[in-house]
Amino acid sequence: MAFFDKIKKGLNKTRNAFVDSVNSVIGSFTKIDEELIEELEEILIMSDIGANTANDICENLRKRIKENRITDPEEVKVLLKEILYEMTNKETSLHLDTKPSVIMVIGVNGVGKTTTIGKLASVLKSQGKSVMLAAADTFRAAAIDQLALWAERADVQIVKNVPGTDPAAVIFDAVVSAKAKKVDVLICDTAGRLHNKKNLMDELAKMYRVIGRELPDANVEALLVLDATTGQNAVNQAREFKSVTDITGIVLTKLDGTAKGGVVISIGNDLNIPVKFIGVGEQIDDLQPFDNKMFVDALF
């Protein structure tokens, strides 16, 4: 299946909920007035774009309608699409220029973090990079076992230890191994426990200190994995994690199983964090780099 078709299919539920409602509202108006804009704002909020972002979009719409002297309600849809293009247009590439480069993968349990790491390893390997995984979510034995299965499936190396090992010690072993084996990218799994922010922050800080000491010049990406089916809760999670660590990008999983794909727009606008990858299926190649134009086109 072609790249665009895969995203289009993955956004079926979101598109049906969002665009059908937009078309219905626009079709019921013969002129542009404040009532039309307010109904559109309500649709945006219901599509999990969020109240703040919906308000920003509608303010932008009002301004452009006035500037361009738009009178036909059908043209509002064109303006809406333009605004969404601009709102989601952020730097989405991974910065992996050093050898090794490091990707820290963060997220609460259940969002698809370990699966995302396996798929990401496969993506990087298909680009000709050598990849190593570090099983630093040592609080759950299942996480270590699951990551080992994905390492085998993606045919990449893994550094792991027994459950309960200090996560920073696993990172240290992985960094030493990655340097010795001249690996291109080291992907580190981490424990996701937001209920105790201090522990999470201390643990992440310790891992970053190890990386900073052992790989002072390395590119380090911090990707936060979020479950799209949770809608605005995903935005709240991103806000919480952003308060304890620097996030360089978002991976949004399970977009194919939800009508809440509007959360992509909310994350970019409310938190100013780029969505770098989206998950649109269960297969190993269903993690796709985020392309904002393709996303908005597929949405419409």
Disulfide bonds with the S-S distance in Angstrom:
none
